[in-house]
Amino acid sequence: MDVNCISDKIYYIGVNDRTTAKFEAMWPLPYGVSYNSYLVTGPDKVAIVDGVEVGHAARQIDEIKSRLGDRKPDYLIINHMEPDHSGGISALRAVWPDITIVGNGQTINMVRGFYGVEGSVLKVKDGDTLSLGEGVTLRFALTPMVHWPETMMTYLVEEETLFSGDAFGCFGALAGYVLDGGAQTEMYLAEMERYYASIVGKYGQFVQKALQKLQPLAISTICPTHGPVWRSHVARVVDLYDRLSRYEPLDNGVTIVYGSMYGNTAMMAERAAHELACAGVGPIEMFNASTADLSRLLAAAFRHKGLLIASPTYSEPIFPPVKTFVDGLVIRGLKNRDIVLVGGCSWSERASALMAELLGTDLPRTTFKHAGSCDEHDAVRKLAAELGTRINN
Ligand code: FEO
C-alpha cells in the first residue's frame, strides 16, 4: 500500500522539513514541520492543491513528474499565500508555464506582489466550483484570517474531503505515515495547540466564522497544510479548533509564568504552585519566562483555566521576558481565564500595576518588596489558594 495515496483521486506530494530551527523565524520546531501539498486527479484535469516552501520545490517537481507520467498539472490552487505554501510557485511555473493559478482576488494580488508571477490565473469567489472531470468537483470557501486575509479552503465534493489550509494543521514533520491512523496522534495534537496559540490564536472570531461555514458540509477527511491528514480523528480536531477559537479552557489546570533575576520572584511562584497543588488543582504547568519558549507559554495559557503571572519590576517596568508573554496574551485577546498577578520590586513597585493595566485592572494581585516579608509571602499563598478555590468550584 502506498501511504501517500489518500484516495484514488488524491495523492500526497508534500515535504518534510527537519532543518529549519524556527518556523516564521520565531517558533521552535523540535519535531520539524511538513509543508503539505496534494495532487488531485480527475478524468480531464489535474490540480495541485497548496504548494511547498521554496527550498523544497525541486524535490516536489520530481515527485509530481514521476506521479503524473505523461500528464501535466493544469491548476495550482492556492488556499493560503504565506510563503511556506507558495514559495515554489515560480519553480512550478518554470516547469509548467501553462499551469493556471487558482485563488481569490486577494490571493492573485499577493502572487503578483510576492513573486511577480503573471500569466494564466483563475480568480474564484466564495462557493465557486471547478470541475476536473466527471466525479471530481472542487468547491471553494473563503475563510479570511485563518490565518491571512486571503485564506480559503477547497472541498472535494464527491470525496467529502476538505483542503483546509493552516486550519487543523500542526507542527511536527511526518514520519512515513501521512494519514493520522498510523501517526503519533497525541504529539501532533499537542503541537496543534502550540501552532494554534502561536500563529492563529489572534483570529478566534474568524476561525469561528469558518467553522460555521463548514458546518453544513459532510467531512470525512481533512487535508491541512501542516501535519497529518485527519481521517480517524476528524471530530476530535474540529472540536479542538472550536474550543480554542472560543477561547474556552481545555482543562481546569493552572499556568504559572514568572520572571526572576535573583530568585525572589521564583520563590514566590514556587510558593503559589505549592499552594495550588495542596488545593488539589491540576495540572500545573510552570515556566521561567527567561528560559522557556514563548510558544509553550502561550499554548499552556490557551489550555488551562487558571493563570498566575509573577514579575519583578524592571526598567520597562515589567521584566522584559514576562512583558513579551503579557503582550502575547493581549495581542491574542485571550479571555475566559482566571488570572492573578504577583509583582516584586526593590524600590519602585510598578510591575503588577502595569500588568493589571494590560490585562484587567480588577484582577486580583499582590506585591512584595526585596525578598518579601512574612506577610507578603502569606499574601502570595492566599492569592494562590483563592485562585485554587475558584478553579475547583
Ligand atoms: Fe502555514 Fe500561515 O502558513
Boltz pocket constraint, residues with backbone or C-beta under 6 A from the ligand:
constraints:
  - pocket:
      binder: B
      contacts: [[A, 80], [A, 82], [A, 84], [A, 85], [A, 147], [A, 148], [A, 166], [A, 225], [A, 226]]
      max_distance: 6.0
